[in-house]
């Protein structure tokens, strides 16, 4: 089930109390801090990466042979009916030096494959020990030592402040004239303006780009440059890779639901708060409030708007509220989620349907989820959201309780708890805890205006 938050970011809603998941591949998950405060678990698909991405990167690394051989230009020339053999004189990869910036899983796979072309591989990585990369045939050195030696440079790092603009005017000035570069990692690791200047001056002899700072790029200067081979962030864009992505997403959800280890959680710290004993009660509160409000709304039409406000430090309740509220059918739903710091620990849920609004307020007291308010009616005693509950709305009268308890007794249902709201006059909401649900809730219609029952 897909729905849009206020920020218009798509999230995948898993119908379990641990709430929301987001899955993206080929996106910049380095921006995950924006979703971590909302207690969203952000996962990537680690199984796909070692299988597909090295193939992708080597496709572009094989473009290193395309650069000196000028194959794309030759293809275009042939399609134009020409036969310019002398114009496209090329060079070989054999014996050339490849600089790999970032020696993680992808860097290792790239090194292994490019060594088969007879290239010498050198690299830089602040984390991977030199003796480890040496076992792959990659000699580590500082960037200052690496730049002047490279005939080709490929980057395989995340995008972060320390890697933004890693290849810039200063870096290019230290490289061999005519160095060729590839970026299939993240747009922004190579300074695009500096790359264009290096291409125009001849300091850079060619570039292979699959990623850009802005996607799609509005500034087409790099894309249109004759020495640039570019693709629209194709990454894992193969039928096989997409099938593996779908399979791994399903397996991750199954593993999470069955309590197994969650592989690929980028912001795993979310799990710490989401699964603490205290948090578990708030999550139960959220789902229960959603179900109560859904049951007690007069209209059975789908909700058009949902507005959730959480107080204190209980942001992760937002998703469980939606799980209890939305049910299996959602149409054009707008969900707005807010958080306010407040001394009172409570959660406010408001929904709209057919221009009418409904509201519920709940909290956790003594470790038990409770309902405090329903549609403007504040309960004298908090309603424990557990077991079988009967809600009904009616005008206050001395005969009301006798009539309702009479229906319960006739159905063999025991009254276990009772709470009335504090409305001074007119109709008000009541809640009864009962031993089992009524077989026919219609038996109450002659005494009450609205009635609903549910099990939480």
Order of alpha helices (4+ residues) and beta strands (2+ residues): beta-beta-beta-alpha-beta-alpha-alpha-alpha-beta-alpha-beta-alpha-beta-alpha-beta-alpha-beta-alpha-beta-alpha-beta-alpha-alpha-alpha-beta-alpha-beta-beta-beta-beta-beta-beta-alpha-beta-beta-beta
